[in-house]
Amino acid sequence: MNIKPLIFALSLLPLSALACEKPQVTGYDDVGCLRNGLAKVEQNEKYGFVDKTGKLIVPVQYDWVWYFSEDLASVKQNGKWGFVDKTGKVVIPIQYDDTWEFSEGLAKVRQNDKYSFIDKTGKVVIPIQYDEIAEGFSEGLAAVKKNRKWGYINTSGKIVIPLQYDYAWDFSEGLAAVERNDKLGYVDKVGNVVIPIQYDFAWDFSEGLAKVTQNEKYGFIDKTGKVVISVQYDEAGSFSEGLARVGQNNKRGFIDKTGKVVIPIQYDDALNFSDGLAGVKQNDKWGFVDKAGKVVIPFQYDDVRGFENGMAEASLNGEIIFSEPFYIDKTGKRID
């Protein structure tokens, strides 16, 4: 099993969480958070959607539903998948073995172990022929696999980068990581290898720099392939708000884009910066520091998530996923 795609996907998971607003409604076994004005509800192991007033929008009749993306939601019934709109109308027949969310106007679908893309009318715009397809289009291109090799197609289905790589990732900031013989480099949108295929692993570009590994050490390169921060750290996060988390000897701190350590590598754990603050852990408790390294929220929490829209999730009773978390503002005040 090639675990690199999994590692890469996990590295992209958001470190922040929005406050969960739920509609005030009763009569359901479970009510989800509002997203784009609608919340998923469950009743007798069937699912649908209600709006923020509690009005039923999509009937509670599906075996599973995903949240809306680009105004359509994927729904499952009798082992097959299709799409509904925000009025609850089935706009793409429930006929596929699997479906993914819409991205750049197209959605990935699977049928008889082959993959393709459909548009919002349900039209198959790219023939069902590929053995595997990336989650969706990114910057106008999608990675596809056929006969054990990966390349890229555009939104009309034309192969723009030949299927010649062992794996291929999404484009970010005009470049995409590709793998050949267990090494990674980067290609541009016409297929030129602009950064040699030489790294043990490589991540998306973020704020003009990409994290790479060699010999189990981490560093950063720019879009020309120049190593701007030497491959020396035991771990690292991508740049966020001008700073990146780095680790050495089981401690974490932050560097700027020149590689200067601006927050000492002294913490037991750390999150990326968001909304100007970063969660840091010391002696089994979490607090928050600003970009100067000043502790602005004391070390008192068992677990935290990053700030977003001025709020961060926190817990005083174990990990967030196993406790009853609450939200704090940027002064550390609890939001009820």
N, C-alpha and C positions, 0 to 999 in steps of 0.2 A: 504493500500500500504506500502510495506517495503522500506523505503527511505535509509536504510543503504548502499545498493549497490551503489546507486547514490552518496551518500556522499563520499564513498570510491573512486569511479571512478573520481569524481571531484578533490579529493585530489591528484590524480596522474597526473593531467594535467601539462604539462611543463610550467615553468615560464619564459622560454626564447624563443626567436624566431630568426630564421635565416633571413638574408637579402633576400628579394624576388627578384630573377633574372627572368626576363621574356624574352622570345624570341622576337626579333624585327620582328613582322609580322602584317600585316593588313588584313582587310576583315572579321574579326570575331567580334561578339558582345561582347565577353569577352575572355581574355587570362589569364590563371593562372600562378602561379610561376613554375619554372622548379624544378622537383624532379626526381632524378635519370636519368637526361638527357632528360626528357619529360615534356611537359606542357599541361594541360587540356585546350581545347578551346571550345567555344560555338558559334553556328550559328543557328538562327531561332529555338531556344529551343532544339537543338540537340547538342551532345557532342562527342568529339574525342580527339586525342592527336597529337601534333606536336613536333619535336625535337628542339634543340636550334638554328638551322639555319632557322626554320620556315617550314621545310619540313613536310608534312602531313604523319603521321605514322599509326594512327588508324583513319579510316574514321569518319567524323562527321555525325553519323547516329543513335547514341544511345540516349535513353531518359535520361540516367544519367551514369556517370562513376566515379569510385574511382581511386585514384592514385595507381601506381604499388607497389606491395609488393612481394619480392622474384620472380621478373621478370614476374608476372602476375597481370592483373588488372581486377576488377569486373566491368561488364557492364550490363545495363538494357535495355531491348527492349520488348515492348508490355506486360509490367507487369511482366516479368520474368528476371532472372539473370543468367549470365554465366561468363566466363573468356576469355580474349584475351592475346596473348603474345606481345612482343615489335615489332613484324612485323605487328601487326594488325590482325593476324589469330585467329579465334575463336577456342581455344584448348579445352575448356570445354563447352558443349552445353548450350545454353541459355534456361534453363528449370526449374530453382529453384525459389521458392517464395522469397528467400532472400539469400544473401551470405555475407561472411566476408572475410577479407584479410588473406592471407597465413601467417602462423606462424609455424616455425619448420617443414616446408614441407607439412603442412596440413591446410585446410580451413574449417571453420564451414559453414554449409548450412542448410536451412530450407525448408521443403516440407510437405504440408498438416499438418502444425502446429506441426511437429516433427523435431528434429535436429539430425545432423550427421556430420561426417568429410569426406572430399574427399582428394585425393592426387593430384599431379600436372598433372596427366594423366586424371583426372576426375573419377577415380575409387573410389567407395564408400568403404572406408576402415573400417569404423565403422558403423554398421547398423543404419538406420534412425528409432530410437526408443525413443530418450530421449525427455522429455518435455521442457528442457532448457539445454543450454551448455554455459560455460564461453566463452569469446571472442576467445580463442585459447589455444594452449599448452604453458605451462610455465615450464621450467626445466623438460620437458619430461612427464608432467602430465596435465590433463585438468579436471576441475570441471564439473560434469554433474548432472542433476536433473531428477528424475523419481518418480512418485507417491508421490510428494511433499517433497522428501528428496534428499539431495546432497551427493555426494561422488566423487571419482576420478578414471579416467581410464588412461591407458598408450596409447602409439601411436598404439598399436595393437588392442586396444579396450577392453583389459582385465581390469576388475574392481580390482584395487589394494588397494583402501580404500573404505569400504562399504558405501552405500548410506544411511546415518543415521543422517545427520546434517540438520538443518533448512536452512543454507546457507553455501557456501564455496567459498573462494577466491583463486586467483592464488598463486603459490609458488614463494617465493623470498628468496634467500640465504638459501635454503634448508628447509624452513618452510612455512606453509600456515595458514592463519586465518580461523577458522571455528566457526559457530554459533549454539548454542543450548539453547532453552528457553531464548532467548533475551540476552544471554551472549556470549562472545567470548574468545577463547584461540587459541592455535597453535598445529598443528600436523606435524610430519615429513613425509617423503616420503613412509614409510611403514604403516602409520596410527597411530603411537603411539602419544597419547596426551602428548606432552613434556612440554607444558605450560598450566596450568589449565584453564578451561573455566570459567572465573570469571570477565572479563572486560566488561564494557558497550559498548566499541568499541575498535578495534585494527587495526593497519595499517601494511603495508609491512615493512619488515626489510630493513634498509638502513644503510650501513657502520657498520653493526653488532648490531644495536639497532632498536627497534620498538617503535613507539608512541602508547600509550594506554590511555584510559579514564576511570575514575571512579568518580561517583558523579559529573559529569560535570567539572572535572579537568583533566589536561593532565600531563603525565610523560613518562618515557622511561624505557624499560626493555631490558635485553640482551637475548641471545638465550637459556640460562638456565632458564629463567623466573625471574631472580633476578631483582628487581627494582633498577636500577643504578642512576636514577634521579627521585626524589620523585614526586608523583602525586599531583602537587601544582599549575600548571599554568592554566590560563583561556583559553589559546589556545597555539598551537605549530605547527611547521612544522617538516618534517623529516630532519634527518641530511644530510647535503650536504657540501662536502669539509671540514669535521671535525666540523662544527658548525650547530646549529639548531636555528631557529627563535622561540621565546617564547613571550607570552603576559600576562600581568598582569595589571589590572585596566585601560584597554583600551590603554595601551602603549606596544610597542614591542622593544625587544632587542635580543641578541644572547648568547647562552651558548655553552660550549665545552662538550666533552663526559664525563667529570667528574661532570658536572652540574654547573661548575663555570660560572658566568655571565662575559663574556669577552667584550661584548659591552653593555653598560647600557640600561636598559629597559626604554626608553625615547621617542621613535618615535611613530608617529601616525599610521604608517603601515610599513611593511617591506616585501621584497622578499627573497627567499633563495639565498645563495651564489652560484655564477657561474663565472668561469673565475677569481676567486679571489676577486670579488666585489659583493656587495649586494645593491639593491635599497632600500632606506629608505625615509619615508615621514615625513615632519615637516611643520606645518602651511600651509597645502594644497599644498605644492610643494615637488617634488621628487628630490633626489640627490643620490649619491653612496658613500658607505664607504668601506674601506678595512678591512682585518681581525683584525687589531689592533683598529678598530673603528674610524680611521681617515677619515674625509670627503675629498674624493679625487675629486669628481665632485659636484659642489655646488647645493643647492636646488633651482631649477629654472624651472623644468618641471611639466606639468600638469599630465603626466602619463609616465610610463616607463615599459619596459620588461627587463628580465635578460640578462646578457652578454652571448654570445656564439660566438666562433671563433673571439673574439676581438671586436665584435660589439653588440650594444644594440639598440632596437627601443625606440624612445622617441617622445613626443608630447608637443607642447607649446599651443595647442588650444583644450583643453578638453581631454576626454578619447581617447585612441588610436583607438578604433573601430569606433568612431564617428568623427574622424579628419583625417588630412593628416600627418601621422607620418613620421619621418626621422630616420636616423641611426647616432649614435655617436661612437667614439672610446673610449678607456679606459682613455683618458685624458679629455674627454668631447668634443673633436673636432667633428664638424658635418661632416659626410661623404656624399658627393654629388655623 
